[in-house]
């Protein structure tokens, strides 16, 4: 039943209305999306339509398993998967993936807040890390984490979010990636727009030769992006991005190949043996589904079921994704430009002797601390999280905040003291600011002195 809104006016107001004056009918609502010439007034009408299921608009990714590989063969190709212990999460590194989200809007649709973008990053981490207390907790921890990029390709600070208003690009038309992409070897580029009428897609698996091309990307329907997304149930929990990033890391759909033979499961179907074959995608969240006699894996992120129904990548899917990161997306988890843009800036005040220097702290490398002073026999260099300008007696000025978190403490022996400290190869510290100063001891009369400061910045 269609409901109408009755407009009730006070009687006095009615007296001023002439008989010929009537309300104009409300203009028709702008459709939320138009696909194949069919317009839909609400997201629910779209996702429940016959067109949505018939065209498989949960995801438009259609990997071509027969494609010629453009890179050397590995343990995780388009044709097969080889499960190896070195790709297990416990045997290797925690992969930290920098993400740039390109929000493409029309004049009236497509706006996404920073908070919604961050919620999508949170959902990816919940699902790929199988975090306790989240919808992804029953899955397998892939030891893959995502963070919005903090440094752009030119070494400048960034939020990891770009915004563009372009009606054509919002409709997923035109080579928008040519203008918008960041180095696809080093960033996961996610675009939000109308996604060609689907909830999301990738152009190809990395094994198809797309890695490094400008159009290597993940595309998500803007209204299905993030937690509690505007599209509403059943696709509003951010799991479309989890599904598409699974493709981005080399996974097929669980139903690819239909009821393929379990005897050759590493070279047919989805190239994974611990996902049962199924004849086609499962929509919704059924109590049971058994299309090939073994039970359909409709709780798997790579099926087509509802967001609330998703709960896991299998352990062998995790192995294949980590193999993809080792063999195909080999630069993606490197610390972006941090070593190139690290800085070392001296600072001084009062009577502090200018005797202390420090080199730039490159990610994954080492940096040196040096104090040269003939008046003292020992020094301690402190690295704190905040600066200060605190005047002490004798013209000495404390230039670091001792109440802030201490990031390191390094003793040195004078007159020439030198130490080399490692910088973790960890994207989480990209952009970290460290304020350092040396305290000098062993001078005449047991007094101490404070050196100049050196402010260090990792990555920005």
N, C-alpha and C positions, 0 to 999 in steps of 0.2 A: 504494500500500500504506500503510495507517495504522500508524504505529509506536506501541508502548506502552512505558511506562517500568516496568521490573521493579524492585521494591523489595527489596533484599538486606539481611537482618539477620544479625547474628552468631548462631550456634547457641544460645548461652546465652540470648539474648533470646527465641528461639522457645519455650523451655521455659515461659515465663511467660504464653503466649497460650493461652487456652481454645479448645476446638474451635468454640464458638459465636461467637467474636470474629473478625470479618472486616472488612477495610477497606471503608468506605463509598465508593461510586463518586464520583469527582470531580464537582463541580457543573458544569453546562454553561457554556462560556465566554460572556460577554456579547458579543453581536454588535458589530462595530465600527461598523456603520451599517445602518439599515433604510430601504428605499426602496420605495414602492408596496406595502407589506406584505411585501416580501421581505427577509429578514435575511441578512447576510453575515458570516461568522466572521473573515475576513481581508480586508485591503485589496486584495490581489491577486485574490481571488475576486470582489470587487466590480468592479474595473476590467476584468476579463476576461469579465464576464458579458454575456449577450445583452442584458439590460436596459440596461446602461451604454451600449452602442452604439446600440440601438434608440431610446432616448430622447435620444440626443445629450448625455449627461451630462458630457462634457468641458467644456461651457459651456452654460448655460441662456439666455444673452442672445439675444433674438429681436427685433432692431430692426424697428419697423414703418415701412417706407419710405414708406407712404402717409399717415403721420400729419401732421396740420396743424401747421405750424411756429408756435411761439409767440413767436418773436423775428424781427427783420428778417432778410431773406435776406442771405447772404454768399457767399464763394467756396467754402464747404464746408458744404453743406446736406444734409438727408436725401436730396434728389433728385439732387444732382450735386456734382462737384468741379471747381474751376477751379484749375489749377496756375499759380502766379505766383512770380516770382523773389524777391519780398519775403518769402515764407515759407520760403525756403531757409535752412538752418542757418548758412551763411556770411554771410548778408545781415542777420541779426537777432541778438537777444540769446540768451544762455544762460539757458534757463528753469530756475529752481530751485524745486522743488515741495515744500512742507511736507506731511508725511504724519502722520496720527494713526492708530494701529492699535488697534482695539477688540477685545480678546480676550474672547470669550464662552465660558464653560465650563459644563459640567454638573457634578454632584457627582463624577463619575468620569472624565470625558474632557474634552479640549480645552485643557489647559494648554500654553502655549508660552513658552519662556524668552526673556529679553531678547536673548540672543545669537542665537537663531533668528530673531527679528524683524529684527535688524540684518543677518543673512545675506540675508533677503529684500530689504531695501533695497539691499544690495550687488548682488544679481542683477539687480534693475531697472536699476541704473546700468550694469552690464556690458552689458545688452542694448540699452538706449536710447542709450548712448554708444558702443557697438561697441568696447569697450575691448580693446586688444591683450592676448593671453595668456589670454583668457576664451572661453567658449562663444559669446559674442556678437560676437567680433572680425570675423567675415566679413560683418556687416550694415552698415547705414548709420547714422552718428552723427546722431542727432536733435537734439543739443545740448539735451537735457532731462535734468536731474539731480533726484534725490530725496533728501530728508533727513528724519529724524524731527523733528517739530516741537520747538522749544526753548522756545516761548512759547505758553501756552494762550489761548483767546479773551478771558480777563480780564487778560492781560498777566502772568500768573504763570509762573515756570519750570516746565518739564515734561520728562518723558522722551519724550513723544510716544506713550506706550503706556497704555491703560486696561485694566482687568481686571474682569470681571463674572461672577458665578456665578448662572445662571438656567437651569433645565432647559428651559423653554419657548423662551426666546430661543436657547439652544444648538441647538434643533431648527429654528431659522429661523422660528419662529412669533411672532406678536405684533409690534407696531410698536416694536421695540427701538430703532430709530434716533431715535424721538421723544425718548427719554430720554438717549441716548448721544451723538448727533451733535455735532460741533463745526461752526461756521459752514462750510457746504458750498461757499460761494463762495470761501473762503480756505484751506481744507484739503482734501486728498485723504483722505477717510474710508474706511479699509479695515476690514472686519469679518471675523473668523474664527469660524465655527461649522460646522454640518453642511450649510450652503449648499443646503438643499432637495434634497439627494441628488446634487448636481452637484459637480464640482471647483471651479466658480466661476461668477459671473455679475455683470452689471450690470443694473439695472432698465430702462435705456434709454440710447441715445446722448445726448450733450448737446444735439444738434440737435433732439431730440424735445421739448425744453422742460423737462427735469428740473433744469437748473442752478439752484442756490439752494434747492431743496426739501430738506426734512429727510431724505428717503429717497434722495437722490442719493448713491450709494455704490458701492464695489466689495466683493463678498462672496467669500471664499475658504474652501474646505473646510479646516478647521484642520490636518488631517493632511497636506495638500499644500502647506502654507505654509512657505517657507524652503528653504534648501539642505540636501540629504540629509534631507528631510522624512520623517516616520514612515510615510507611505503606501507608500514604497518604489518601485522602478522599476515602470512607466516614467514616473511623474509626480512624481518626488521632487526635482527640481532647481530648483524655484521658478519655472518658466516659466509656470505657470497664471496667476500674478499679472501677468506680462508680457503675456499674451494679454488678460486682463481690463482692464488699464490701457490697452491699445490701444483697446478699446471706449470706455473712459472719455474718451479723446481723439478719439473720433469715427470710428473704423474699423469697417467691417463685416467679417464673415467673408469669406475669399477665395472660398468656394463659394456665397455668397448670389447668387441669380439663376441658378444652374446654368450651363449652356452658353450664356450670353448673347452677344450679338453684339459682337465686338471693335470694330466700326465706331462704336459708341456707348458705349464703355467708361467714359466719365466720367459717364454718366447711367443706367447699368444695372449689374447685378451688384454688385460692391463699390465702384463709383464710382471705380475706379483702373485705369489702363491698363497699368501695368507689372507687374500680377499677372494671370497667365493665368486665364481662366475654368475652372471645374471643376464637374462634375455634382453632386458631393457631397463631404463631408469625407473626408479621408484619415486613417485610424488607423494606428498603428505607425510604421515608418520604412522604406518600401519602397525598393528600388533604383531603381525608376522607377514612374511612375503617369501615365496619359495618357487622361483621361476625356473631354476635349473636343477632342483632336487637337493640342494645343499644349504639353502637359506640365503636370501639376498642380503648383502652388506649395506642395508639402507641407513645404518648409523654412521657410515663412513663419510668423511667430508667430500669424497669424490663421487658420491651419488647425487641425486637430484632432490632428496627429501627436504622437509621443512627445516628451517634454522634450528628450532628447538629439538629436532630429532638428531642432529649431528652430534657426534661425541668423540670421534677418533680418527687419527691416522694409525694404520697398523705398524708393527715394528719393521716389517719389510718395506713398507712405503717410506718410513723414516730412513732406512738404509739407502734406498734409491735417491731420495732427496739429498742426503748428505754426499752421496756419490756424485750427484749433479753439481753440487757446490765445489767439490774437489776437482772435477774433470771438465766442467763446462762453464760454470760461473766462477772462475778461479779468482777474479779480481773483486768480486762483489763484496766480500767480507773484509777487504783491506781497510786500514784506517785512512779515510779520505783526506789527502792533502795536508794532514796535520803536521807532518815533519817539515813540509815546505813552508808552512806559514807560522811556525813557532817563533816566538820573539823573546828577546832578553833586553830589558830596558833599565839602565842605572838610574838611581834616585838618591839624593843626599840633602842634608840639612845640618845647620849648626857647625860644631867643631869636629864632626865625625871624619876620621881619616879615610881618604879614598883609596882603599887597599884591597877591595874585594871585587872579583869578576865572576860571572857565570855564563856558560855557553847556552845556546838555544836548546830546549828540551824536545828532541825529535821523537815522535811516536815510534815505539818498538826499538829505540836506540838507547844511547847514553848521553848524559850531559855532565859537564865538569864544573866543579866549584874550586876557585883558586883564591887564596889569601897570601899576599906577600907583605910582610911587616917586620921590620927589624927591632921594633920597640917591645914586642911581646913574644912569648914562647908557645902559646897555644890559642886556639880559636874554636868556637862552635858556631856552625852556620845553621840557623833556624829557618824552616820553611813553613809559613803560616797561611791561613786561608784569607786573611784580611790585612790591609795596611794600617798604619797609624802614624801620627806625628806627635809624640809625647816627649816634652822637654824634661831632661833630667839635669842634675848638677854638672858643673864644669862644661856646659855647652853641649853635652851629649844629647842626642835625639834618638829615641826609639822609633824606628820606622816600620815595625811590624806589630800587629795586634796579638799579644801573647794570650789573650782570652779567646781568640778564634781557634778553630781546629788546627792542630799541628799536623802538617803533611810530611815533614821529615826533620831529623836532627842529625847533623854530621860533624863530629869532632875533627880537627886538623892540628897538625904539629907545625909550628913556625920555626924559622922565619919564612920558609916557603911551604905552604900547605896546599895540597891538591887532592881532590877525590873525584871519582867518576860514579855517578848514580844511574841506574837503569830507569827507563820510562816504559811502563807496561804497554803492550800492543793491544790496547783496549779502547774501542771507540767511545766508551762511556766517559772517558776523561778528556776527550777532544773538546777544547775550549776552556779547560781548567786554568784558573789563574792562581799562581803561587807567589807570595811575597816573601823575600829572603833578605836576611841581614846577618852579619857575623858579629859575635861577641868576642872580644880580644882579652886574653888573660896573661898573667905572668910578667907584667911590667914592673917598673920600679915602685916600691912601696906597696905592692900587692893590689894596685888599682886595676880597674878594667876600663876598656874603651868599647865604643860601638862604631862599626864601620859604616860605609855607605850601604844602601840597599840595592838589590837587583830584583826587578819584578819580571817574573817568567810567565809566559802564556803559552799553553799547549794547543796549537791548532787554530787560533783565531787571531 
